[in-house]
């Protein structure tokens, strides 16, 4: 009988300690919810696009934030073969949907001169933003390029793809909106 009582006492103590440990986690402390990012803001499909500002190729600061229009973001670099492969498609898309869709090709960590030279030589006319220090790419958790996101008029990310995209793919996403 005393053996059962000892086992029961140890079990009660262990359970009490576990409950106390869980209760002391930062998420359960008063005010912890104010330190958490909003549950609906993020960089994956279904989340609200976090706003950011970058410099455009023409040197002007550009703010990108939900604005009641569809936004397409493409993260890329001039040295990236898959990025270079998709560029004709993206330029065609940007031209075709100009005025209907806000399109930005977000170059990651390259000089403005290098990017401008590439765009001029290739005769691309799409809007390019320069993520000089790669901070926006980090915010968006860009682990491979190219990566493309489509954001609906309410600012919700509806599509995210790593790898080259085509006009047809992007049009399919737009038709789904």
N, C-alpha and C positions, 0 to 999 in steps of 0.2 A: 504493500500500500504506500509506504513512503516514497518508493521509486516512482510511482505514477504521479504523486504530488509534486515531486521535483521536476519531472518532465513537463507537467502542466505549467508550473511556475516559470520554467525556462521558456516555454512556448509563449506565454503571456508577456514576459519581458521582451522577447524578441519581436513580437508583434507590436508592442508599444514603441519600441525603438524604431521599427520600420515606419510606423505611422508618423512619429515625430520627425524622422528624416525627410519624408515626403512633404510634410507640412512646412518645413524650413527651406524648401527649394525656392529660389528667387521668383519663380512664376507665381508662387502663392503668397508672397509678401504684399502687404498693402502698398499700392502705388506702382507695383511692378508692371501693371498693364500699360502705364504711360510710357515706359521705356521700350516697349515692343514696337516694331514697325507696324503700320496699319496692315491688317490681315489681307486687305484687297490690293495693296500695292506690291509690285514685284516685277520680275523680268521673264516670267514664264507665261504660257498661254492661260488665259482666264484672269490674269492680274491686271491692275491698272498701271499704265506706263508711268514710270517715274520721270519727271521732267529733268532736263539738263540743258546746258548751254555750251556751244563749241564755236570756234572760229571757222567761217566758210573760206573757201579758196580765195575769194576776193578780199579777205581780211576783215569782213564784218562779223560781229558776234551774232550768233543765231540761237534763239531759244527753241528747244523742242519740247513740247508738252501737249497733252490732250487739248484739242482746240475745236472740236466739232467737225473735224475732217478726218478722213482716212489718212494714216501715216504709214509709209513703208520705210524701214531702216535696213540698210545693208552694210554690215561690217566687213571690211576688206583691206588688202594691201597690194601694192603694185608688184611685189615679188612673188605673190601667191598664184601658182598656175590655175587652180580652180576658179579663183577670183577673176583672173584675166579671161578665162573661158566664158564666164557668165556675163561679162561686161557688155557685150553687144546686145544681149537680151535685156539687161537692165536699162541700158540707154534707150532702147526701143520702147520699153514699158514706160519710162519716165516721160518720154516725148508724147506717147499716145495718151497718157492719162494726166498730162499737165493741166492744172486748173481743177481737176477732179480729185487728185490724190497728191498729198505732200510726200515727195520722195527725197531721201537723203542717202548718199553713199558715204558712210562714215569710215574714213581712212584711219588706220591705227598706227600711230608712232612713226610716221614718215614726214620728211620735211615738205613744206608747202611747195618749194621749187621742184622737187622730184615728182610730186603728185601732179602739179600743174603741167609739167613737161609730158608726163604720161597721158594726161587727159587731152592735151593739145595734139600730140602725135597720133593718138587714136581717134581724134575728132569726136570725143564724147562730150555731151552738153549737160549731163545730169548735175544736180546740185551735190557738191562735195563738202563735207564737214571734216575738220582735222582734229582727231583725238591725239594730240601731240604727246601727251604723257601716258596715254592708255588708261586713264582713270574711268572714263565712261565704259570702255570695254570691260574693265574689272567689275564695275557696277552691274553690267548686263551679263556677267559671267560668260564672256565669250571665250570659249576654250578651243575653238577651231574656226577657221575662216575659209570661205565666206559663211556668214550667218545672217539670215534675213528674218525680220519680224514685220508683221502686218498688224496695225492697231486700228480698231474700228472708231467710229465717230464719237463714241462715249469714252474713248481712251482705254479700252480693254484690249490687251494683246490677244489676238485671235489665232495667230499663226507664228510659229518659230521653226526655222529649219537651218541646220548646219549642212553646208554643201551647196553646190550651184543650184540656182532656180531658173526657170524659164518664164517667158511671158505667159504661156498657157497655164502654168502652175499659179502664178500670181493672179491671173484673171479668174481662175477657178475659186481662189480664196475670196476675191472681190465679189464674185457672183453669190457666194455663200453668205455674204454680209447683207 
